[in-house]
Amino acid sequence: MVSLPTPHANPLFNYISYCKILDYNKILSCVRTKLLNNFHTFVCDWNDVNLKWNIHCFRIPFRSIESDRASQIELIKPFEIIISREIHKLLFNNYSIIKTLDINFAQEINFFQIYLHVNIHDAFKKLTVLYCETRNDSSLFYILASYCHLLRSIHIRKCQSDNPGLANLIDVQHNLTSIECMIDNNDAIFMNQQGLVKIGHALIKKVNTITHLKVSYQLRFFLPLKLLADTKNLKVLELTNRINYPDRRLDILSSKKFSQLEVLTMGKVNIQLVIQLIENTEGKLSEVVLDTTYHERYSGHYIQTVCRYCPNIKVLSLGINTNDFDNFDNLLINCQKLQKIIIDRYQKPNLEDTKKLYNILLKSSPKIMCEIRIASNWVFLASDLDKFIVDWNARIPPVPLTMYLSIFIKSDETFNVSMKMLEQHEKDGTLKHYDFFCDNYIC
């Protein structure tokens, strides 16, 4: 029996019945922290047979366990299971209706083992959001599939392997609208060789309801291309390649119409494909953010395309080379809903182009423009930037400006001098906020 200090007063109301979000990782973290903080208290209770057996199996002297955090974590795992199970019983016995379930990292404790001891039908019948990993026990997804048919959003944070249980859960949903599939470097080899076949085929059946698709991949898009080709009602499309080499198989998107598309985010992609994608939309795009190379051969065409096809654009990344300033000026004049802009370039930086940039931003920016990010291929004088901020603040009506500068940007003064100038503007209120970023615009 584990005895931990608890408050004596009963709660004023049954607050646990109001819980709508069940985050496994946070539960585990709280339980583990509490057990470790009270480790010495209960580890000395030698009447606990299980505890004795665990220490015996470790073959570690008791004094070593007292000072070794890793051994302590292994030792308390049986208690984590017991307490986590009791927390779930408390939730489900108090008629909590869970709307969001996060089972990332659930492999540390067998979640399936917990759900064998509680009745989850009523708690999960209205579940709408799921965060998971493909390495979660397939049996758990089969259990959820028996009760959960109203999921609208599934976020797969680690795509390490195909999972038939997760595919089955996707298959039984009535109105699945949002899918997120993330990958890290350790997952890439499997994905590039095999991909998520079962999960991908289940998603293809949902092409009429999916409106949000976010996929992070490395070199090779690992879901079936048919999913992209057949999806009809996409409003948000985010495809992020972690390797600076485009997957040319995605060129099939160049001939597809995206009549409902509002947000387009793409990383390490061929800008010619983006131009064709924008041309195939119907004026509803409000956000286009790219992590790409704005070669001078295509940067002007890209700006012209946005100006023509995106009258409602609010957030935009673009590249401005020496011959693109007239196109940029027209874009600012015609896209009056633009609020945030990320400005990159391909050519080598020069001060003359930076001054042109400042002048056009001051002259033609929409009145509601409030955030400007300047990427690494620009050079500036701190005195010119200082004047730009002062002149921006003098615009009528004044709109507080937030500025982000690349950590790789080139300045005539030391980094500290520029920092002091920006800090003073923020303190005076002529600059709402400033910060530095690392040229990875998709965040």
C-alpha positions, -999 to +999 in steps of 0.1 A: +000+000+000+014+034-010+005+061+014+010+097+002+000+129+020-034+141+010-055+171+020-082+164+046-109+187+034-133+173+008-137+194-024-167+218-025-181+202-057-175+172-079-149+190-100-135+158-116-168+153-135-160+184-155-127+170-169-129+170-207-092+164-215-073+132-206-036+136-211-018+104-203+017+120-203+007+147-178-009+120-155+022+099-157+044+130-150+024+140-120+023+105-106+060+099-111+069+133-096+048+126-065+063+091-061+099+102-065+094+131-042+081+107-015+104+078-025+122+075+008+088+074+027+074+044+010+105+026-001+113+020+036+080+001+041+095-034+039+061-049+045+054-044+008+061-078-008+061-064-044+086-037-034+109-063-018+107-084-049+115-055-073+145-045-052+157-081-051+154-084-089+175-053-093+203-068-072+212-033-062+221-023-026+193-002-010+217+028-005+225+028-042+188+029-051+183+059-028+208+079-048+201+065-083+172+082-101+170+057-130+167+028-105+141+047-086+120+052-118+122+015-126+113+006-091+082+027-089+067+016-122+043-009-106+030+019-084+026+041-114+003+015-129-018+011-098-022+049-092-029+056-129-055+029-129-072+045-098-071+079-114-089+065-145-115+048-122-121+081-105-126+098-138-149+073-153-169+065-122-177+102-119-192+103-154-165+124-170-172+129-207-138+130-223-135+151-255-097+150-260-075+120-253-037+121-255-020+087-253+015+098-266+042+079-247+016+054-234+039+025-241+057+033-208+027+018-190+003-006-207-027+015-213-046-015-225-040-031-191-056+000-174-087-001-197-094-037-189-103-026-154-126+004-161-157+010-181-148+035-208-180+033-230-197+064-215-165+084-210-153+080-246-185+079-267-182+116-274-144+117-280-136+142-307-098+147-306-071+120-303-033+124-299-014+091-304+016+073-319+017+044-342+037+025-316+007+025-292-006-010-286-029-019-315-053-035-290-060-001-274-071+013-308-095-017-313-110-010-279-115+027-287-130+018-321-158-001-303-170+031-287-155+062-305-172+070-338-172+108-335-135+116-338-130+148-358-092+152-354-064+126-351-028+137-344-003+110-350+028+125-334+053+096-341+048+076-373+072+047-366+053+018-382+019+009-397-008+000-371-039-021-380-057-010-349-053+027-357-064+020-393-095+003-379-102+033-356-099+057-386-122+035-407-151+036-382-152+074-379-183+092-393-169+127-398-131+128-396-120+162-407-084+167-395-053+145-398-018+152-386+011+128-392+045+137-379+078+119-384+113+123-368+147+112-380+145+078-363+113+070-381+125+080-416+141+048-427+110+027-422+087+053-437+108+057-468+108+020-474+073+010-465+050+039-455+017+037-436-001+014-460-031+003-438-035+037-422-032+054-456-059+032-471-082+040-442-076+077-447-084+074-485-119+063-475-123+097-457-113+120-486-148+135-487-147+147-450-110+156-445-105+193-446-072+196-427-041+176-437-008+181-420+021+157-428+058+160-418+080+137-438+117+132-446+126+131-483+097+109-493+060+115-487+050+083-468+012+083-472-005+070-504-004+097-531-040+088-539-049+106-506-037+139-520-051+133-554-086+124-542-091+148-513-118+172-524-125+196-496-092+206-482-091+239-464-056+235-448-027+217-465+006+215-447+034+194-462+068+197-445+098+179-459+127+178-435+153+172-462+163+200-486+154+179-516+118+180-530+098+148-535+090+151-572+061+127-569+042+155-553+041+172-587+008+154-592-007+183-572+001+207-600-030+197-619-054+194-590-080+220-582-082+233-546-114+253-546-117+254-508-080+259-498-074+286-472-040+277-457-010+264-476+022+255-458+051+237-475+087+230-466+116+222-489+094+223-519+098+233-555+085+269-559+072+261-594+048+236-578+036+262-553+029+287-582+008+261-599-010+252-567-019+288-561-032+292-596-055+262-590-072+279-560-102+301-562-092+332-542-098+318-507-061+315-496-055+335-465-021+321-456+009+309-477+040+300-457+070+283-475+104+271-465+120+271-499+146+288-522+133+319-539+155+317-570+155+350-590+142+331-620+109+324-602+106+349-573+089+376-595+065+351-610+056+338-575+048+374-563+027+381-594+008+348-588+000+357-552-010+392-562-034+379-588-049+348-571-048+357-534-068+389-527-076+377-492-041+368-482-033+377-445+000+358-439+026+354-466+062+344-471+080+355-502+115+362-517+124+396-531+154+398-554+168+429-570+143+429-599+112+422-578+105+455-560+079+467-585+060+434-582+063+436-544+049+471-544+019+460-565+013+431-541+012+454-511-012+478-528-035+450-540-035+427-510-050+450-484-058+423-459-021+414-455-011+414-418+021+393-415+049+390-440+081+369-441+107+384-464+135+363-478+157+365-509+181+343-530+207+369-542+235+381-521+225+409-497+232+446-504+224+478-485+207+494-515+180+467-518+174+469-480+167+506-483+143+500-512+126+473-490+121+498-461+108+525-484+082+503-501+071+488-468+065+523-454+048+536-485+026+507-496+020+483-467-017+478-458-028+498-428-034+466-408+001+452-413+014+443-379+043+418-382+074+417-404+100+390-405+133+395-424+153+365-432+190+359-435+199+371-470+195+408-460+220+432-446+211+463-427+225+494-409+213+497-374+207+534-381+185+526-411+165+501-391+161+526-363+147+552-388+124+526-403+109+518-369+104+555-361+088+562-395+065+531-392+053+543-358+044+577-375+020+561-400-016+570-397-033+552-382-004+539-361-003+501-358+022+487-333+048+466-352+063+433-343+096+425-359+115+393-362+151+393-376+170+362-387+198+352-363+220+350-394+212+385-407+242+407-414+246+440-396+272+467-396+273+469-358+278+442-333+248+421-323+247+438-289+244+473-304+215+462-325+199+445-295+201+476-274+185+497-302+156+472-305+152+470-267+149+507-265+122+509-291+103+481-274+106+500-241+095+533-257+065+516-273+076+524-309+080+487-313+054+463-299+078+433-298+110+421-314+128+387-315+152+366-336+144+335-355+165+308-373+150+309-408+128+279-403+095+298-410+073+268-405+068+266-367 
